[in-house]
């Protein structure tokens, strides 16, 4: 799993959450797919295990992940990807916002206002 952490994009836990959430909602991570263990992902990203655990707990709360002792963390059977049209529109919005110099927060604020 490729996750990229950057200093300007918020806390590492939030970035992990957002990137995994994005992969689930776009279908890049499918239902039942197993994620790396907390310790493995923490080692891969050079962050504390508690940071990954916090992101995983948040994703469980969102209904996207399910964790079970001895069987690991998997994408929830209830997690459903969005349509390809919505995913494409989101990619276009993100690209345009970046080119225009908008931050993620500004882009989200604009999207919430439009919604």
SULVENCOR-V986188 format. One record per helix or strand of 3 or more residues. SS is the DSSP state (H for helix, E for strand). FROM is the first residue (numbers start at 0). LEN is the number of residues. If there is no record, write none. Layout:
BEGIN
[[SS,FROM,LEN] [SS,FROM,LEN]]
END
This chain:
BEGIN
[[H,6,3] [H,11,14] [H,37,8] [H,48,13] [E,64,4] [E,71,4] [H,83,16] [H,103,11]]
END
